[in-house]
Amino acid sequence: MGTTADLDRATGLGQTNEPDGTTGPVRAHAPGQPAEQEPEGTDLAAEHLLRIINDAGAGILLSIGYQSGLLDTMGALPPASTQQIADAAGLDERYVREIVHGLLSTGIVEAAGEGAFSLGPAYVPVVTGPGVDNLARMTRYLTLMGEVTPKVVEAVRHGGGLGYEDYPGFHRIQAEESAAVNDASLLSEIIPLTGEVGRLEAGIDVADIGCGQGHAVSLLARAFPASRFVGLDFSPEAIGEARAEAAAWGLGNAKFELADVAELSDESAFDLVTAFDAIHDQARPADVLAAVRRALRPGGTFLMVDIRASSVPAENAELPWAAFLYAISTVHCMSVSLGQGGAGLGTVWGVQRAERMLREAGFGDVELKDLDGDPFNAYVVARP
Ligand SMILES: C[S@@+](CC[C@H](N)C(=O)[O-])C[C@H]1O[C@@H](n2cnc3c(N)ncnc32)[C@H](O)[C@@H]1O
């Protein structure tokens, strides 16, 4: 818990009479020591900090509410008591009550009469459902970050990084996050950005590097039966899941291989290479981009989907989720790269640096495209 001085500062209760007769804030000081004048704006800074701490608390409640199914249940119920909500969700009432009361304080939950609660109508689309609009899904990263924080603090002290195995459930969470986007728009909006739909229908060779659990590959293989697809990843767990989905779908034109894509030795083997959120956490990103360039046939296309941000840190102050990106980077993306002795590009490497690295890898034609409804990602279409 914070100190009394923290609370006093944020609530204005710590104001004292100054020697000149004015009233001003004082820095907390030891008994018997003279009070020190605080820099201007310290009250506002303290308020800001308390808002951050409070919002972080709301993020944790949302993550638990999402993962336990509480939010989806509330979205489907009329105003209800915490006992009715708990019964409908199959959850423990005491926990439900605590979470509902916490979210009530944020405005995400509304009180509807004596002892009855519901999600605020405007929040229903953004905290429930399987689609891309459900932002509560992203709060799982907050709680995942908490699990590995002690190891990250050690890395901050001594250098080095973490391994993918340090993040329990990472591949599943990542796969669910990207499946929501890909189910909604891979075929209808993302792939058309490459200009390759016609050739995919006719039959070409496609590789997806850092494919994770491979859902994008399976969606493409099902949609374009004349083309041949390979998903590459160095995680046995992810490749196992990818193979299972392709088998369950009966796909004969999709295969998945365990491979370090920095070591990719294929030359002129593919007409289209895709990388979904799989370059910035590479240990050797420059080698991977050069390998992709070599693996493309003449006239081939590389679609690189990666985080949309600026390579100029000050410019990211404009980005409403920049701090979240830097947190993910510190705790995961940069850290797993450093853990392999890698470059540690970081999640926020930015589109300017991405373009420069693509050109250095031999891509002469680099286009940055937007996708309506996905402000988080940059869609880069590159050709040799
Ligand atoms: C952030 S995940 C993205 C996964 C997937 N493309 C998606 O959008 O859900 C990055 C993936 O790259 C894989 N990866 C990282 N470095 C790799 C390397 N050198 N070779 C192969 N896979 C790699 C990781 O195992 C992980 O599955």
The ligand as a Tripos MOL2 file, in Angstrom:
@<TRIPOS>MOLECULE
LIG
   27    29     1     0     0
SMALL
NO_CHARGES

@<TRIPOS>ATOM
      1 C1          4.7520  -13.0690  -31.6760 C.3       1 LIG1
      2 S1          4.7290  -14.6820  -32.2450 S.3       1 LIG1
      3 C2          3.7150  -14.5960  -33.7020 C.3       1 LIG1
      4 C3          3.1380  -15.9200  -34.0770 C.3       1 LIG1
      5 C4          2.1650  -15.8940  -35.2680 C.3       1 LIG1
      6 N1          2.7710  -15.4330  -36.4790 N.3       1 LIG1
      7 C5          0.9390  -15.0820  -34.9250 C.2       1 LIG1
      8 O1          0.7220  -14.0340  -35.5560 O.co2     1 LIG1
      9 O2          0.2050  -15.4810  -34.0330 O.co2     1 LIG1
     10 C6          6.3490  -14.8630  -32.9160 C.3       1 LIG1
     11 C7          6.6570  -16.2810  -33.3420 C.3       1 LIG1
     12 O3          7.9340  -16.3180  -33.9470 O.3       1 LIG1
     13 C8          8.5860  -17.4980  -33.5520 C.3       1 LIG1
     14 N2         10.0220  -17.2780  -33.7390 N.ar      1 LIG1
     15 C9         10.7960  -16.3230  -33.1700 C.ar      1 LIG1
     16 N3         12.0520  -16.4270  -33.6080 N.ar      1 LIG1
     17 C10        12.0850  -17.4550  -34.4910 C.ar      1 LIG1
     18 C11        13.1010  -18.0440  -35.2950 C.ar      1 LIG1
     19 N4         14.3540  -17.5650  -35.3040 N.pl3     1 LIG1
     20 N5         12.7790  -19.0890  -36.0840 N.ar      1 LIG1
     21 C12        11.5040  -19.5640  -36.1010 C.ar      1 LIG1
     22 N6         10.5090  -19.0630  -35.3640 N.ar      1 LIG1
     23 C13        10.7910  -18.0030  -34.5830 C.ar      1 LIG1
     24 C14         8.1360  -17.7170  -32.1140 C.3       1 LIG1
     25 O4          8.2460  -19.0670  -31.7070 O.3       1 LIG1
     26 C15         6.6770  -17.2580  -32.1860 C.3       1 LIG1
     27 O5          5.8140  -18.3220  -32.4850 O.3       1 LIG1
@<TRIPOS>BOND
     1     1     2 1
     2     2     3 1
     3     2    10 1
     4     3     4 1
     5     4     5 1
     6     5     6 1
     7     5     7 1
     8     7     8 2
     9     7     9 1
    10    10    11 1
    11    11    12 1
    12    11    26 1
    13    12    13 1
    14    13    14 1
    15    13    24 1
    16    14    15 ar
    17    14    23 ar
    18    15    16 ar
    19    16    17 ar
    20    17    18 ar
    21    17    23 ar
    22    18    19 1
    23    18    20 ar
    24    20    21 ar
    25    21    22 ar
    26    22    23 ar
    27    24    25 1
    28    24    26 1
    29    26    27 1
@<TRIPOS>SUBSTRUCTURE
     1 LIG1         1 GROUP 0 **** ****
